[in-house]
Amino acid sequence: MRRFSSKILIFSACLAVFSSEGASLAAGGGGGGSSGGAPFLLVGMNSYGGASGKSLNGATGYGLTFGMEATKGVFRTLGAARFEYSKDTATLGDASTGYSMYGASFVVGGNVVMFPGSRFQPYLMLGGIGGVRLMNVTSSYTQSFSYGYELGAGVDIPLGNGGKGLRIRGTTSTVTAISELAGQTGFQFNSYIWSLGLSY
């Protein structure tokens, strides 16, 4: 249980922050001094890592993330849904085999905006992740809930004067399946995610 404790603590902290401020954000009160919430959309390329034999180490995939976030202040709460897909080859157990993976997760946490009054807004991001993963290995399907956290950094670049911005973000995530998946216990979905999208 010790190796899971840090993920549990970080996910719980992010969930507590989002739960306490998410209702006011949705109602227009906003977290962290916000005057309202705004949507964002990101398309990402995933590069997976983790322990050999029980991860997608060396494989790649794709992700789509959309959500809402506070728009004012230094700390801005966020909540998002993320969908992932990967079809590649990985070492599972002692053999290299082809697989398909589908993932659906919620991400809750916040951004720390370094220069909230500037047009270009670099930020740091921390989020807890909880969701479900489905693996198809040689036509055998298994699924499991998964949880973890991610750390990242990015920048919003304004597009004109309409409030929309181009968002560039890179994150690293540590995610573990709760139950056995693809014949392995403690299956890992650690990844580096490079994303490009829009903030509104």
Buried (B, 14 or more C-beta within 10 A) or exposed (E): EEEEEEBBEBBEBBBEBBEEBBEBBEEEBBBBBBEBBBEBBBBBBBBBBBEEBBBBBBBEBBBBBBBBBBBBBBBBBBBBEBBBEBBBEBBBEEEEEEBBBBBEBBBBBBBBBBEBEEEEBBBEBBBBBBBBBBBBBEEEEBBBEBBBBBBBBBBBEBEEEEEBBEBBBBBBBBBBBBEEBBEBEBBBBBBBBBBBBBBB
